[in-house]
Amino acid sequence: MAHHKIKQWCAYQERSQHETRQKLYDYGLFLEDVEDIIATLIAENFLNEERFALALTSGKFRIKRWGRIKIKLELKKHKVSDYLIQKALTTINDRDYEMVILKIIEKKQSLLKSGDAQKKYFELLSYLRSRGFETDLAIEQLNHLKSENNL
């Protein structure tokens, strides 16, 4: 029963081994049964940690517009290996990444009410950091806009 149900659950969207284990424990299964089902799911390709890491990275970047730091933390929460985290993060194109930062700045800037340029700068920097973007890259983009008088 649980085996069929978990297969459907895994087929619906990519899942990590960690969240699948948790789900199986929620069904009331014991360690040995859970590990047997996990092994079967991997063998039948319902679970694939690399595919999960790539899908999560792609979705969080393209749809949610998260930065690499926030994506990395989310993958760690799912107990994905450091190797797969690095592999997944390298799929984010650097130029696309910078373009997303600029779009976020542009959108957020239009919502800020403060007339003080310095206060605006630090609010934008704080916002970018909260979205998971690297501080040095955010500063670089903000300074670039500031030098063009777009900030």
N, C-alpha and C positions, 0 to 999 in steps of 0.2 A: 504493500500500500504506500508506504513512505517513499519507496524507491521510484515508483511511477510518478508520484506527486512532485518529488524533487527534480525529476527529469524535466517535467513540464515547466517547473519554475526556472530551471537553468536554460531551457530552450527559449524562454520569453526574452531574456536579455543576458548579456555576459555577466557572470558572477565570479567572485573570488572564492578560493578554497575556504578562506576564513569565514566569510558570511554564509557559505553553504554548510560548513560545520555547525555554525551557530543555529541555523535553521533546523538542521537534523537533531541537534540537542533539544531545541524547542519542541520537536515532535515527541520527545521523551525517549529517544534512542540512547543506547549506551556506547561507550568508546569503541569497542570492537566492531559493532554494527555500523557506526558512523564511518570509521576508517575503511571498512569493506565497501560501503556505498561510494565514498569519495574515490577510491581506487577504480571502481567500475565506471564512474562518471568521467574520470580522466581517460581511461582506456577507450571509452565510447565517444570521446571528444566532446562531451557536454561541458566539461570544465577544462579550461586552458588558461593558466595564469598569465602567459604572455599576451594572449588575445584580449584578456580582461584589462591588463595594464594599458595596452594600446587603445582600446575602446574608451576607457575612462579618460585617458589623457586627451584624446581627440575631442570627445564630447565636452569636457570641462573647458577646454580651450576655445573651441569653435562656438559652442552654444552659450556657456556661462561666462566666457571671457575671463577665465581665471589665469593667474600667472603661474610660473613654474613652481614657486615655493608652495603655494596652496595646493597645487596638483600633487606635488611630492608628499605633502603631509597626508592628503587623502589616500594615496597609494600605501603609505606606511600604516595608516589606520586599518587597511585591509590586509596588512602583513605581507605585502608583496616584497620580494627580494630587492636588495639595492641594485643588483645587476639589471633586473627588469625595469626598475624605476628609471635608471639612467638610459636604458635603451628606449623606453617610451618617451622620455623627455627630449631625446635627440630628434624625434619625429616632428617636433614643433619647429617650423621654419623661422629663422631669426628675423627675416624681413617682415613676415606676417606678424610676428610677435611685437615688433616695433610699431607696426601699423595699428595693431589692437591697442597698444598703450596710447598712441596719439588720438585714436577715436574715443577712448575712455576719457582722456583729458578734455577733449573738445566737448563731449556730452556733459561731463561733470562741471566744466567751467561755466557753461550756460546756466547751470542751476545755482551757482554760488552767488550770494547776494553781496558779499563783502566788496567794498571798493578798494580796500588796502591791498596792494599788489603782493606784499610780503605774506600777509595772512592767507591770501588766495593760494600762493605758491605752496605754503606748508599744509594747507587743507588738501590740495591736490596730491601732494606727496604722501600724506597720511592715507588718503583714499586708495592710491595705487598700491601702497604697502599692504593695506587691508585686503586687497584683491589678490595678493600673492605675488606681486611683481618685485623684483630685486631693487633695493634702494638705490644702488649706483646707476642702474639703467633708468630708473624713474627720474633721478636727478638730471641725468644726461638729457633726457627727452624734455624735461621742464626747462632746463637752461637753454636748450636749442630753441624752444618756442619763445622764451623770454628774450633771446638775442634778436629774434625776428619781430619783436614787439607784438606777438600774438598772445601774450599772457599778461 
